[in-house]
Amino acid sequence: MGLFDKLFRRNTEDDDGPAVSRPLDQEARTAQLTELEDALEALVTAMETPPSPTENPGWQGRIKDYRWAQGGCLMLKKTVITRDGLVEVTAGLRPLFGVDGPPEGLGHLAALSDDVIAKARVLEAPLPSEQA
């Protein structure tokens, strides 16, 4: 199949058709989404509690990002969970602190952030029941 055929999805005799992926394990993915949702709630609650810099606009933006992902988990659990849906929820999640680590007084948030990121990465990986 040529490049333009692939780009414009023209059928040729070499084309096997669109790739069909196995369905996701809805029960396992729902449990994982609940775990991520709970981890996000714990992180956001801690971020909204002093000594966190709650008046900082960047901090408020990060809280909104985490709340958005939390809402995405909730909404996705109410539908048929798809790979695209999982990517939509997890793609924007990033650690709360950079390579320099947390500022003084905010170290307690590092473990909560690490937990969120670990749970997001688990959601991105295929489960054994979803392997072809």
ABEGO torsion letter per residue (X at the ends): XBAAAAAAGBBBAABAEBBBBBBBBAAAAAAAAAAAAAAAAAAAAAAABOABBAABAAAAAAAAAAAAAAAAAAAAAABBBBAAAAAAAAAABBBABBAAEBBBGAAAAAAAAAAAAAAAAAAABBBAAABX
